[in-house]
Each structure stands twice: as C-alpha cells, then as structure tokens.
Amino acid sequence: MSLTSFIKNSDVKERFLHEFPKPLFNQKKELLAPPVTNHYASVGTAFDYLLRFYLEQLNPIAVSKHWVAEAAHELVANNERIGNMTSKIIADAKANRATCLKTGQINDNLLRSAILLAQLDPIFRAGVIDENIGIVDDNDILDLKNLISIVQPNIFKARDLCLLDPTFGMASTLVGGADVDLVLDDMIIDIKTTKNFELQRDYFNQLIGYYTLYRIAGIDGMPPNHDIRRIGIYFSRHGYLHLINVQEVINENSFSEFIEWFKARASMGV
C-alpha cells in the first residue's frame, strides 16, 4: 500500500469528499510544453528528478535524500547484468548532477540521466523491470528540455527551507510509504506533468493526504516549529504553480477527529 493507493479506496474517497470540499479552480493557462512522445509516466518521473537537480543548484540550502533509483538498484544488485547496468546509470547520474551543481548548466547528459533514473523507479515502486532500461528516446530529451525551459526560478527560490522528495517520519509507514515531491518554505508541492490543466479530485485528495501525514508526524528534515500553510500543485507543462491556503480547506474544529479516523483506517490496510 502507498498513500496513492490508500486514497483510492472507495470509503476513503467518500470520507475525503465529505470532509474537504474541493476549492474552485477557474484558472486558464496555456499549454507551454506539450508532450513530445506518449511516454507520459516515465517523462513525468524523469522531470521530477530533473527539477530536483535544478532546485539543488538554485537553492544551496536544499536537502536531498537517497534516490528511489538507488533503492531500486539495491534490489537488483545481485543480478549481474541488470545490476551492472543500474550501477552505471546511478554513477553517471551522480557525476552529471555534480557537474550541474558546479556549472549551473543543464546539458543533454543530465537530461539523459534523468530519463534513465526514471526507468529504475518502477523496480522499487512496483517490482517491475522496464524492458527498455538503458534506451533513451531523443524525443524524451527534447520533452525535458521544453519542460525545464519554462520553469520560473522565482517560483522555486527558497527563503529558509527546501526539502526534495521528503518523507513524513513514522506517518509514512501508516500508508506503506509516502514521499512528496517538494517542501518549499511553508508549502507542500506536488509536481504534475500532464497536458490536462485541471485540479482533479484525486490531486486534491493527495495534497490533503500529504498535509494529514505532516500533521501526524512532521516532515523529515523540517524543524519541528516550522509550519506548513499552503499546499499546491506545479503544473509543469503549463509552468504554473497553483497554491491553496490550508486555512481555506482545513476545519480545525473537526480535523483532529479526522486525523484519528485516518490513522485507524490506514492501520486496516487496503
């Protein structure tokens, strides 16, 4: 189980629907970086990696953690053929990341590494080995170039906190694992690489899920007296960060009871 699978349970969806009305979403934004291929999921994961590299360079205070791709490598390290391949992918990625941090430049080698790292994630998350590991489509590189070119640095410049892909302490184990793309100052941010510009109910539920986990056990790497006041989604193909004030969607009078329900329901599993 994971947070994503947990909030897909019908009774959980019903409770979220009852407890948290979805705020209006009436923005209109142009699709600035349309998909170049149909590799939607892998490009989305690759952009997650690429944006983290970018944010490390932009924010020297950024705190990163063990990559999911590294955890995937550990699972297949004893398989000589696959293990050697994943080891090289990770070593090359670390070298290319180091070059980016030193020069501030994002080159094709880094883009390629982001795509290759994304190919490893399913090994850890789903126990699936991508049959195309090691193969990079040049059009996916172009897609990533387009996506990173529309990132506005001012949106992601941290004042005092930048956590990349953090977890939620012991609360993450409640749902079998949970990490959020980015915590920036007082914001929890999820990255969505989709051509559809809409605040889907599932997206909103995911944000509420992250916020609930934070309220239960904090966020790894975040000082205990640091408050999250906003939750949001960065629509990467539109170059737009949509933020929601927590006080507009969380009723503190009933939230403590919801947290207790959440913990009890999560302990039941799927």
C-alpha positions, 0 to 999 in steps of 0.5 A: 500500500502507498498513500496513492493507493490508500486514497483510492479506496472507495470509503476513503474517497467518500470520507475525503469528499465529505470532509474537504470540499474541493476549492474552485479552480477557474484558472486558464493557462496555456499549454507551454510544453506539450508532450513530445512522445506518449511516454507520459509516466516515465517523462513525468518521473524523469522531470521530477528528478530533473527539477530536483537537480535544478532546485539543488543548484538554485537553492544551496540550502536544499536537502536531498535524500537517497534516490528511489533509483538507488533503492531500486538498484539495491534490489537488483544488485545481485543480478549481474547484468541488470545490476551492472547496468543500474550501477552505471546509470546511478554513477553517471547520474551522480557525476552529471548532477555534480557537474550541474551543481558546479556549472549551473548548466543543464546539458543533454547528459543530465537530461539523459540521466534523468530519463534513465533514473526514471526507468529504475523507479518502477523496480522499487515502486512496483517490482517491475523491470522496464524492458527498455532500461538503458534506451533513451528516446531523443524525443524524451530529451527534447520533452525535458528540455521544453519542460525545464525551459519554462520553469520560473526560478522565482517560483522555486527560490527558497527563503529558509527551507527546501526539502526534495522528495521528503518523507513524513517520519513514522506517518509514512509507514501508516500508508506503506510509504509516502514521499512528496515531491517538494517542501518549499518554505511553508508549502507542500508541492506536488509536481504534475506533468500532464497536458490536462490543466485541471485540479482533479479530485484525486490531486486534491485528495493527495495534497490533503493526504500529504498535509494529514501525514505532516500533521501526524508526524512532521516532515523529515528534515523540517524543524519541528516549529516550522509550519506548513500553510499552503499546499499546491500543485506545479503544473509543469507543462503549463509552468504554473504553480497553483497554491491553496491556503490550508486555512481555506480547506482545513476545519480545525474544529473537526480535523483532529477527529479526522486525523484519528479516523485516518490513522485507524483506517490506514492501520486496516490496510487496503 
